[in-house]
Amino acid sequence: MKNLIQKTAFAAVVMGGFGMATTVASADEAVPGLQNRTIGYVLTSANWGLYQTPDGKQECPDGFNEGPREQFKALYPNLGTVDGTQLERESASRYPMDKADNFPYHDVKGKIGIGLNLDGKVGENDFTSTDGEKGIDNNLYRAIGCTRLFRAPDGTYANFTDLWVREMNFNRVLVELTNVDSLTNDPAVDVTIYRGRDKLMTDATGANIMPGGSNRVDYRFGKNFITHMKGKIENGVLTTEAADVHWPWAVFLGRPGAYDFKGARFKLALTGDKAQGLMGGYSDIDTWYMQLVRSWSTHHSSYGGLSQPSFYRALHRLADGYPGPDGKMTAISSVLNIKMVQIFIEHEGQKVAAASDAKAKAAH
């Protein structure tokens, strides 16, 4: 009963954010986007799950982390040669373990966090969600939550994330549900992640992503992003079984990259127009870090107080999943807050109905 109440509350909160009623349709005729037991969604927003208080003192009582500029001044108060100062420090971002790092690094100390119970346990160091669920695993939040770069609304990384999702086709994540009998309750559905090829459909202002568009699957260059998952829908909330996910990610001028999630799963509140919720999993540390340093320069990290060498050590210190041959953990629990809108996913050799055609069909 407790789990049922929590799931219902989750659906109500998330769908409340849509500005829609929490009742979802359960038949193809009532949901224009659900055709032939299939419905698709496209990613419109993705941000790392950080629980924040206005002044940050609850989760970051020791303050925020210092960045490259502050550390550079401390290391080289009298400056020196370029190769002995700027170049030496810059090399530390690519080879962070070559030199000692004696700077303090502030982890999140709060007890409340956003995420999922990834290991099925309630540990002493786990977070509690805002709705009271215990056992939340999100150690990436511990590592980045006290670094201004990742904190909304001022952090530049946090600010740009949705822009990259919307404007860069490389980040076009599609999620397709098949074998769907109801968007309210269905004990078994199939979920597939693809990378799409097309731009998002916006309203006349360009500010809002509209449901009902179409997007082609990238089978040529996006094969390694395709992931199949098993799931179920209860009270309008989709949950999936764990699977390894290769998640496309590009920044700025489309520098391609990816995050590797191990044991990833969705928890999404569904309607015929939108899906919103969480994708949690264990992020591979090396992939996460190299994606950051290859696409986010020391110059940009300075704006948000992110010292890449100090952060690298924090990732390894806080890693909590998937031990390697030496017994050291290789991945860190994490979660993405994601929002999606409904689209018609077009596969090779297949034409999809336009939104107007689907609505006309539903009207009859």
C-alpha positions in Angstrom: 0.0 0.0 0.0 2.8 2.4 0.9 4.5 1.8 -2.5 1.2 2.3 -4.3 0.7 5.7 -2.5 4.2 6.8 -3.4 3.8 5.9 -7.0 0.5 7.7 -7.2 2.0 10.7 -5.6 4.9 10.7 -8.0 2.5 10.6 -11.0 0.4 13.4 -9.5 3.4 15.7 -8.8 5.0 15.1 -12.2 1.8 15.5 -14.2 0.9 18.5 -12.2 4.1 20.0 -13.7 2.5 19.5 -17.1 -0.5 21.6 -16.2 -2.7 18.6 -17.0 -5.0 16.3 -15.1 -3.4 13.2 -13.7 -5.9 10.9 -15.5 -4.4 9.3 -18.5 -6.2 7.5 -21.3 -6.2 3.8 -21.5 -7.2 3.1 -25.1 -5.8 3.8 -28.5 -8.9 5.7 -29.5 -8.5 8.2 -26.7 -4.7 8.8 -27.2 -3.9 10.1 -30.7 -0.2 9.4 -30.2 -0.8 5.7 -29.2 -1.1 3.8 -32.5 -0.8 0.1 -33.1 0.1 -0.3 -29.4 3.1 2.0 -29.9 3.9 5.5 -28.7 7.1 7.5 -29.0 8.7 10.4 -27.1 11.6 12.7 -27.8 13.9 14.2 -25.2 13.5 18.0 -24.7 15.2 18.5 -21.3 17.9 16.7 -19.3 19.7 17.9 -16.2 21.7 16.0 -13.5 19.5 15.4 -10.5 20.6 18.0 -7.8 18.5 18.8 -4.8 19.2 22.5 -4.0 18.2 24.9 -1.3 18.2 28.6 -2.1 21.4 29.5 -0.3 22.9 26.0 -0.5 23.8 25.9 3.2 21.7 22.8 3.9 23.5 20.6 1.4 26.8 22.5 1.3 27.5 23.7 4.9 31.2 23.9 4.1 30.6 26.2 1.2 31.2 25.7 -2.6 34.3 24.4 -4.2 37.1 26.6 -5.6 37.9 26.5 -9.2 41.0 26.6 -11.5 41.6 30.3 -11.0 41.7 30.1 -7.3 43.9 27.0 -7.3 46.3 28.5 -9.9 46.9 31.6 -7.7 47.6 29.4 -4.7 50.0 27.1 -6.7 51.9 29.9 -8.5 51.8 33.1 -6.4 54.9 34.4 -8.2 53.9 33.1 -11.6 56.8 31.7 -13.6 57.4 30.3 -17.1 54.4 29.3 -19.2 55.4 25.6 -19.3 56.0 25.6 -15.6 52.7 27.2 -14.7 49.8 27.3 -17.3 50.8 24.3 -19.3 51.7 22.3 -16.2 48.4 23.0 -14.6 46.5 22.4 -17.8 48.1 19.0 -18.2 46.7 18.0 -14.8 43.2 18.1 -16.2 44.1 15.3 -18.6 46.4 13.4 -16.3 44.9 14.2 -12.8 46.8 11.5 -10.9 50.3 12.6 -12.1 50.6 15.2 -9.4 49.4 15.5 -5.8 46.2 17.5 -5.2 46.1 19.0 -1.7 43.1 21.3 -2.2 40.0 20.6 -0.1 36.9 19.3 -2.0 33.5 19.8 -0.6 31.0 17.0 -0.9 27.2 17.3 -0.4 26.4 16.7 3.2 22.6 16.8 3.2 20.3 13.9 3.6 17.8 14.7 0.9 18.5 13.8 -2.7 16.8 13.2 -6.1 17.1 9.7 -7.6 16.2 6.1 -7.6 17.0 3.1 -5.3 19.4 1.5 -7.8 20.7 -1.4 -5.6 17.5 -2.3 -3.9 18.9 -1.5 -0.4 18.6 1.2 2.2 22.1 2.1 3.2 23.4 4.4 6.0 24.8 6.9 3.4 21.8 6.8 1.1 19.6 9.8 0.5 15.9 10.2 1.2 13.8 11.6 -1.6 11.6 14.7 -1.2 8.5 12.5 -1.0 10.1 10.3 1.8 11.4 7.3 -0.2 14.6 6.0 1.5 17.6 4.3 -0.2 18.1 6.8 -2.9 21.5 6.3 -4.7 23.0 9.4 -6.3 26.6 9.8 -5.4 27.3 11.9 -8.4 25.1 14.5 -6.6 27.6 14.3 -3.7 30.4 15.0 -6.1 28.9 17.9 -8.1 26.3 19.4 -5.8 28.6 21.9 -4.2 30.2 23.0 -7.4 28.5 26.2 -8.8 29.0 25.1 -12.4 26.3 22.4 -12.1 23.8 24.3 -9.9 20.8 26.0 -11.5 20.0 28.7 -12.4 23.4 30.4 -12.4 25.8 27.5 -13.3 26.8 27.7 -16.9 26.8 24.0 -17.4 23.3 23.7 -15.9 22.2 26.7 -18.0 23.4 25.3 -21.3 22.2 21.7 -20.9 18.7 22.2 -22.3 20.0 24.3 -25.1 22.3 21.4 -26.2 19.4 18.9 -26.0 17.1 21.0 -28.1 19.4 22.4 -30.7 21.9 19.7 -31.4 20.7 16.7 -33.4 23.4 14.6 -32.0 21.5 14.7 -28.7 18.2 13.6 -30.2 17.2 10.8 -27.8 14.0 8.9 -28.8 12.2 6.5 -26.5 9.6 4.2 -28.0 7.1 2.1 -26.1 5.7 -0.9 -27.9 3.2 -3.7 -27.0 1.3 -1.0 -25.0 -2.3 -1.8 -24.1 -2.8 1.1 -21.7 -0.9 4.2 -20.6 -2.5 3.8 -17.2 -1.8 0.2 -16.2 0.1 -2.4 -18.3 2.1 -5.2 -16.7 4.5 -5.6 -19.6 5.7 -3.2 -22.2 8.8 -3.0 -24.3 11.0 0.2 -24.3 13.7 1.1 -26.8 16.0 4.0 -26.8 17.2 5.3 -30.2 19.0 8.4 -31.5 17.0 10.5 -33.9 18.0 12.5 -37.0 15.6 15.4 -37.1 15.0 18.8 -35.4 12.3 19.3 -32.8 9.0 20.8 -33.7 8.4 24.1 -31.9 5.5 26.5 -31.7 5.6 29.9 -33.4 7.7 31.5 -30.7 10.4 28.8 -31.0 10.4 28.5 -27.2 8.1 25.5 -26.7 8.6 22.0 -28.1 5.3 20.7 -29.5 4.1 17.2 -29.3 2.8 15.4 -32.5 5.9 15.8 -34.7 7.9 13.0 -36.2 11.5 11.9 -36.1 13.6 9.4 -38.1 15.7 6.8 -36.3 19.4 7.1 -37.1 20.3 3.5 -37.9 23.6 4.4 -39.7 25.5 6.4 -37.1 23.3 5.7 -34.1 23.4 1.9 -33.9 25.5 1.9 -30.7 22.9 4.1 -29.0 20.1 1.6 -29.4 19.0 -0.1 -26.1 16.1 -2.4 -25.4 14.5 -2.6 -22.0 11.5 -4.3 -20.4 9.1 -2.3 -18.4 5.6 -1.9 -16.9 3.1 0.9 -16.3 1.4 1.4 -13.0 -0.9 4.3 -12.2 0.5 6.1 -15.3 4.1 5.7 -14.3 6.5 3.7 -16.4 9.3 1.8 -14.7 11.9 -0.3 -16.5 14.2 -3.1 -15.6 17.9 -2.3 -15.5 20.0 -2.2 -18.7 23.3 -0.7 -19.9 22.7 2.5 -21.8 25.0 4.4 -24.1 23.6 8.0 -24.0 24.5 10.5 -26.7 25.9 13.8 -25.5 27.4 16.8 -27.4 28.1 20.3 -26.3 28.9 23.7 -27.9 29.5 23.2 -31.6 28.4 19.6 -31.6 31.5 18.0 -30.1 30.2 14.4 -30.1 30.5 12.2 -27.0 28.4 10.0 -24.7 27.7 8.9 -21.2 27.8 5.2 -20.3 25.2 4.2 -17.7 25.4 0.7 -16.2 22.2 -0.8 -14.8 20.1 2.2 -16.0 16.3 2.4 -15.6 13.5 4.8 -16.2 10.8 6.1 -13.9 8.5 8.3 -16.0 5.0 9.7 -15.6 3.3 9.3 -18.9 0.5 11.0 -20.8 -0.5 10.9 -24.5 1.5 14.2 -25.0 4.4 14.1 -22.5 6.7 12.0 -20.3 8.6 13.3 -17.4 10.6 11.9 -14.6 14.0 10.2 -14.0 16.6 8.0 -15.6 19.0 6.7 -13.1 22.0 4.4 -13.3 25.7 4.0 -12.5 27.7 6.3 -14.7 31.1 5.0 -15.8 33.6 7.3 -14.2 36.2 7.4 -16.9 33.6 8.1 -19.6 32.0 10.8 -17.6 35.2 12.6 -16.8 36.7 12.4 -20.3 33.4 13.6 -21.8 33.7 16.6 -19.5 37.3 17.6 -20.1 37.2 17.0 -23.9 34.2 19.3 -24.3 34.4 21.7 -21.4 37.6 23.7 -21.2 39.4 24.9 -18.1 38.3 28.4 -19.2 34.6 27.4 -19.0 35.2 25.5 -15.8 36.5 28.6 -14.1 33.1 30.3 -14.4 31.6 27.7 -12.1 34.4 26.8 -9.7 35.1 23.3 -11.1 38.7 22.1 -10.7 38.9 19.1 -12.9 41.8 17.4 -11.1 40.1 17.7 -7.7 36.8 16.6 -9.2 38.5 13.5 -10.7 39.6 12.4 -7.3 36.1 13.0 -5.9 34.6 10.8 -8.5 36.8 7.9 -7.6 36.5 8.5 -3.9 32.6 8.5 -4.1 32.3 5.7 -6.7 29.8 3.1 -5.4 29.2 0.6 -8.2 30.7 -2.0 -10.5 34.1 -3.0 -9.0 36.9 -3.6 -11.4 39.5 -6.4 -11.3 41.4 -4.6 -8.6 38.3 -4.3 -6.5 38.0 -0.5 -6.9 34.6 0.9 -8.0 34.4 2.0 -11.6 31.0 3.7 -11.7 29.1 6.2 -9.6 25.3 6.3 -9.0 23.6 9.2 -10.7 20.3 10.4 -12.1 19.0 12.6 -14.9 15.9 14.7 -14.6 14.3 14.3 -18.0 11.3 15.7 -19.9 9.9 14.4 -23.2 7.1 15.2 -25.6 5.2 12.7 -27.8 6.3 12.2 -31.3 5.8 9.7 -34.1 9.0 7.7 -34.6 9.8 6.8 -38.2 11.9 3.6 -38.8 13.6 2.7 -42.1 11.1 2.0 -44.8 8.2 3.1 -42.6 6.0 6.1 -42.9 4.2 7.5 -39.9 0.9 9.3 -39.6 1.0 13.0 -39.2 -0.3 14.4 -35.9 -3.4 15.8 -37.7 -4.2 12.4 -39.2 -3.9 10.7 -35.8 -6.3 13.2 -34.2 -8.7 12.8 -37.0 -8.6 9.1 -36.6 -9.2 9.4 -32.8 -12.2 11.7 -33.4 -14.0 8.9 -35.4 
